[in-house]
Amino acid sequence: MPRLITKFKYLKPNRKLSAGGYAAYIATREGVEKIDESQRLLPATERQTSLIRRLIRDFPDSKKDFEYEDYLKQKTVGCASDFISRTIEDHVDRCVNVKTYADYIATRPRAERFGSHGLFTDDGVPVQLSKVSEELNHYEGNVWTAIISLRREDAERLGYNHGARWRDMLRTQTQAFSEAFHIPLQNLKWFAAFHNESYHPHVHLIIYSGEPSDGFLSRAGVEQLRSSLAKDIFAQDLHSVYVAQTEQRDALRVQSKARITEIISQINCGIYDNPLVEDLLLKLSGKLNDSSGKKVYGYLKPELKALVDSIVDELAAEDRIKKLYDLWYKQREEVLRTYTDTIPKRIPLSENKEFKSIKNAVIQEALNLNLRHIPVAELEEAEASTQPEPMPDDSEDEEHADSSASSFPLYVAALACLKRDAEEYEPEKAVTMLTVAAEEGLSLAQYRLGKMLLLGKETVQNVEDAVFWLEKAAAQDNEWAQYLLGKTLLRGELVPRDADRGAELLEASFQQGSPYAAYTLGKAYLDGQLLPRDVPTGLEHLTLSAQKGFAPAQYLYGKLLDLGELLPQDHDAALRYLNAAAERGNSNAAVLAAKICLTKENGKRVSDAIRLLELAAENGSDDAEYLLGRLYLSGQEVEQNVPLALRWLEAASDHGNQSAEQLLHSYHAGRVWSCSLGALHLLQQLARAFENRQQEQDRNIRQMKAERKLLQKIEEKRQAHGLKHG
């Protein structure tokens, strides 16, 4: 049985309702409910058994309830009473009119009260039972009712054993009610009451619209609302799906993540040989070229949509993608089992809206086959590769050193022991000398020692000691220590994140002229992830860093000038900054500058593009080697030179560039290599889609853990102050 039982019904307007025998039973129910524990264990009475047979006959769906399951296991007075009470409540609309139903769920025995009655609704909305009953009695539209039930053990464990918790939870579901019932928020009305039954606590819910013509509830809407309620109610339990509370789920998640990583690694390290996908891409390319209108999936003619779907289906048939899709489904189904026994049938990947973006990716790859230059998307993919951010050079430290300090010679001697090309490379001896100099108060020694301990490259990593020494140096206004410690605290990868302290230290380093700190702050303010987004401040810091000649800042500033979003678009200025960064060895800048030079609307400067790509290739960029090879092989932007193209492609392939390997494979096989590359790119994009969902799941895990820790701390503080649980 699912752990969350929900039942949705609606009361039609002007429906004639009969009281019948059930109404009489309701009227006398209070006495029946007062059963002591000893009597509950007695065998069910003949009258109860007879009534249960009648209920099963009239309401066969009640067999799905927890109460009936319990009654079949133990046919006692208590279980029989629980089942009878629950079933009558579930179908009370067959017995009484709407007003009586509203009064019943609000005032029946054991309904928790928030005033003179048990009804509650959204926060800040007063509830007058008489007015609600009168409004419902004269309401001409549909009124939906719902019952949401938990097992007692789940309610106790999750804190849903009192009305306030249910009330607060339902108030967070207002948007979900609006969407599921298709009722605008301004017209939505809902009321609920909590019944703390001994075995199965539950709430009764009434939903309707201020406009009688509004609203409908489909099967999809029911599932949507069940999912939303389950995720909220079982929020602290759902981490068992993600962080593996049980051994089975733990094994599933750990194995799935490892398998996903392994499969994606295979896709990213090999070639994709599928002539059918290549032929379909070529066919789609021709049809798109002959068709008018917007080249987006939703705007395509049915025959073109079918062709796109067939390419997605063929990609999904690849064994590694099939395994990724199976792993994705297994983890999703674990969540669904929280609130339903009915697991939806799996659908083809081409019909799955979660992965609909791949369809437009197929269209873009087909369009790329018609382009007369290197596809922009491919160049942007090359840009995405990251280069390590430079650390301040130790020689720069010496320029700022106080040579009069007594411990300065010891610091210089320590640095000599760290030069790898020296006769005696002795990092541990350097640590000893730096420690002495640091203890004597030399800020340069404190910074250098802290840096070594933090990075753990030249000695054993010790983050706690590293922070200690960096704090000491930062307190003496050492700009390098302020920068390194500030960046470390801001990112929160090696230490608990402290954005305020990190920004404070970086700002102090920036005020002393550090281009490193200016770049880090500028980037953080612009992307808004590590610090609150502040575009003017971010651009100010980034500009100063770029003007000081810091290559990563020049690259980012040039990229912003090229995009023309945060800054006025200026390709000439962009090229100036990108060229400066490229001359300093930033291959990302060189590749982006080459892209600008090859763009038709900017006035093609092919020779400049070749020079920039060759410069990046000399700096070890396999992306630049691959792009050079492709240019010379296509012969579209430069005179075709197949031997030179193959040399560049082989160099890129030797350096691990998968696109180069794929191109060489298709070229030697005599196939249309642009189609072969397109097929590979689509396979990679599909793999990334699964990887992104795994990363999203990991983020959810971290968030849940953080929330659980926060709640635990709050609860500990409450208890320390003598406050009640919750």
Secondary structure as the mmCIF struct_conf table of DSSP 4:
data_model
#
loop_
_struct_conf.conf_type_id
_struct_conf.id
_struct_conf.beg_label_comp_id
_struct_conf.beg_label_asym_id
_struct_conf.beg_label_seq_id
_struct_conf.end_label_comp_id
_struct_conf.end_label_asym_id
_struct_conf.end_label_seq_id
BEND BEND1 ARG A 3 ARG A 3
STRN STRN1 LEU A 4 LEU A 11
TURN_TY1_P TURN_TY1_P1 PRO A 13 ASN A 14
HELX_RH_AL_P HELX_RH_AL_P1 GLY A 20 ALA A 27
TURN_TY1_P TURN_TY1_P2 THR A 28 THR A 28
HELX_RH_AL_P HELX_RH_AL_P2 ARG A 29 GLU A 33
HELX_RH_AL_P HELX_RH_AL_P3 GLU A 37 ARG A 40
TURN_TY1_P TURN_TY1_P3 LEU A 41 LEU A 41
BEND BEND2 LEU A 42 LEU A 42
STRN STRN2 PRO A 43 PRO A 43
HELX_LH_PP_P HELX_LH_PP_P1 ALA A 44 THR A 45
HELX_RH_AL_P HELX_RH_AL_P4 GLU A 46 ASP A 58
HELX_RH_3T_P HELX_RH_3T_P1 PRO A 60 LYS A 64
BEND BEND3 ASP A 65 ASP A 65
HELX_RH_AL_P HELX_RH_AL_P5 PHE A 66 LYS A 73
STRN STRN3 THR A 76 THR A 76
HELX_RH_AL_P HELX_RH_AL_P6 VAL A 77 ASP A 90
TURN_TY1_P TURN_TY1_P4 HIS A 91 HIS A 91
HELX_RH_3T_P HELX_RH_3T_P2 VAL A 92 ARG A 94
TURN_TY1_P TURN_TY1_P5 CYS A 95 CYS A 95
BEND BEND4 VAL A 96 VAL A 96
HELX_RH_AL_P HELX_RH_AL_P7 VAL A 98 THR A 107
BEND BEND5 ARG A 108 ARG A 108
TURN_TY1_P TURN_TY1_P6 PRO A 109 ARG A 110
STRN STRN4 ALA A 111 ALA A 111
BEND BEND6 PHE A 114 GLY A 118
STRN STRN5 PHE A 120 PHE A 120
BEND BEND7 ASP A 122 ASP A 122
TURN_TY1_P TURN_TY1_P7 ASP A 123 GLY A 124
HELX_RH_AL_P HELX_RH_AL_P8 LEU A 129 HIS A 138
BEND BEND8 GLY A 141 GLY A 141
STRN STRN6 VAL A 143 LEU A 150
HELX_RH_AL_P HELX_RH_AL_P9 ARG A 152 LEU A 158
TURN_TY1_P TURN_TY1_P8 GLY A 159 GLY A 159
BEND BEND9 ASN A 161 HIS A 162
HELX_RH_AL_P HELX_RH_AL_P10 GLY A 163 ARG A 171
TURN_TY1_P TURN_TY1_P9 THR A 172 GLN A 173
HELX_RH_AL_P HELX_RH_AL_P11 THR A 174 PHE A 181
TURN_TY1_P TURN_TY1_P10 HIS A 182 HIS A 182
TURN_TY1_P TURN_TY1_P11 LEU A 185 ASN A 187
STRN STRN7 LEU A 188 HIS A 195
BEND BEND10 SER A 198 TYR A 199
STRN STRN8 HIS A 202 SER A 209
BEND BEND11 GLY A 210 GLU A 211
TURN_TY1_P TURN_TY1_P12 PRO A 212 SER A 213
HELX_RH_AL_P HELX_RH_AL_P12 ARG A 219 ILE A 233
TURN_TY1_P TURN_TY1_P13 PHE A 234 LEU A 238
HELX_RH_AL_P HELX_RH_AL_P13 HIS A 239 TYR A 242
BEND BEND12 VAL A 243 VAL A 243
BEND BEND13 GLN A 245 THR A 246
HELX_RH_AL_P HELX_RH_AL_P14 GLU A 247 ILE A 267
TURN_TY1_P TURN_TY1_P14 ASN A 268 CYS A 269
BEND BEND14 GLY A 270 GLY A 270
HELX_RH_AL_P HELX_RH_AL_P15 PRO A 275 ASP A 290
BEND BEND15 GLY A 293 GLY A 293
BEND BEND16 VAL A 296 VAL A 296
HELX_RH_3T_P HELX_RH_3T_P3 TYR A 297 TYR A 299
BEND BEND17 LEU A 300 LEU A 300
HELX_RH_AL_P HELX_RH_AL_P16 PRO A 302 ALA A 316
TURN_TY1_P TURN_TY1_P15 ALA A 317 ALA A 317
BEND BEND18 GLU A 318 GLU A 318
HELX_RH_AL_P HELX_RH_AL_P17 ASP A 319 LEU A 336
TURN_TY1_P TURN_TY1_P16 ARG A 337 TYR A 339
BEND BEND19 ASP A 341 ASP A 341
HELX_LH_PP_P HELX_LH_PP_P2 ILE A 343 ARG A 346
HELX_RH_3T_P HELX_RH_3T_P4 LEU A 349 GLU A 351
HELX_RH_3T_P HELX_RH_3T_P5 LYS A 353 PHE A 355
TURN_TY1_P TURN_TY1_P17 LYS A 356 LYS A 356
HELX_RH_AL_P HELX_RH_AL_P18 SER A 357 ASN A 368
TURN_TY1_P TURN_TY1_P18 LEU A 369 ASN A 370
BEND BEND20 ARG A 372 HIS A 373
HELX_RH_AL_P HELX_RH_AL_P19 VAL A 376 ALA A 384
BEND BEND21 SER A 385 SER A 385
HELX_LH_PP_P HELX_LH_PP_P3 PRO A 388 ASP A 393
HELX_RH_AL_P HELX_RH_AL_P20 ASP A 394 GLU A 399
TURN_TY1_P TURN_TY1_P19 HIS A 400 HIS A 400
TURN_TY1_P TURN_TY1_P20 SER A 403 SER A 404
BEND BEND22 ALA A 405 ALA A 405
TURN_TY1_P TURN_TY1_P21 SER A 406 SER A 407
HELX_RH_AL_P HELX_RH_AL_P21 PHE A 408 ALA A 416
TURN_TY1_P TURN_TY1_P22 CYS A 417 LEU A 418
TURN_TY1_P TURN_TY1_P23 ARG A 420 ASP A 421
BEND BEND23 ALA A 422 GLU A 423
HELX_RH_AL_P HELX_RH_AL_P22 PRO A 427 GLU A 439
TURN_TY1_P TURN_TY1_P24 GLU A 440 GLY A 441
HELX_RH_AL_P HELX_RH_AL_P23 SER A 443 LEU A 455
BEND BEND24 LYS A 457 THR A 459
HELX_RH_AL_P HELX_RH_AL_P24 VAL A 463 ALA A 475
TURN_TY1_P TURN_TY1_P25 GLN A 476 ASP A 477
HELX_RH_AL_P HELX_RH_AL_P25 GLU A 479 ARG A 491
BEND BEND25 GLU A 493 VAL A 495
HELX_RH_AL_P HELX_RH_AL_P26 ALA A 499 GLN A 511
TURN_TY1_P TURN_TY1_P26 GLN A 512 GLY A 513
HELX_RH_AL_P HELX_RH_AL_P27 PRO A 515 ASP A 527
BEND BEND26 GLN A 529 LEU A 531
HELX_RH_AL_P HELX_RH_AL_P28 VAL A 535 GLN A 547
TURN_TY1_P TURN_TY1_P27 LYS A 548 GLY A 549
HELX_RH_AL_P HELX_RH_AL_P29 ALA A 551 LEU A 563
TURN_TY1_P TURN_TY1_P28 GLY A 564 GLY A 564
BEND BEND27 GLU A 565 LEU A 567
HELX_RH_AL_P HELX_RH_AL_P30 HIS A 571 GLU A 583
TURN_TY1_P TURN_TY1_P29 ARG A 584 GLY A 585
HELX_RH_AL_P HELX_RH_AL_P31 SER A 587 LEU A 598
HELX_RH_3T_P HELX_RH_3T_P6 LYS A 600 ASN A 602
HELX_RH_AL_P HELX_RH_AL_P32 VAL A 606 GLU A 618
TURN_TY1_P TURN_TY1_P30 ASN A 619 GLY A 620
HELX_RH_AL_P HELX_RH_AL_P33 ASP A 622 SER A 634
TURN_TY1_P TURN_TY1_P31 GLY A 635 GLY A 635
BEND BEND28 GLN A 636 VAL A 638
HELX_RH_AL_P HELX_RH_AL_P34 VAL A 642 ASP A 654
TURN_TY1_P TURN_TY1_P32 HIS A 655 GLY A 656
HELX_RH_AL_P HELX_RH_AL_P35 GLN A 658 HIS A 668
TURN_TY1_P TURN_TY1_P33 ALA A 669 GLY A 670
BEND BEND29 ARG A 671 ARG A 671
HELX_RH_AL_P HELX_RH_AL_P36 TRP A 673 ALA A 720
TURN_TY1_P TURN_TY1_P34 HIS A 721 GLY A 722
HELX_LH_PP_P HELX_LH_PP_P4 LEU A 723 HIS A 725
#
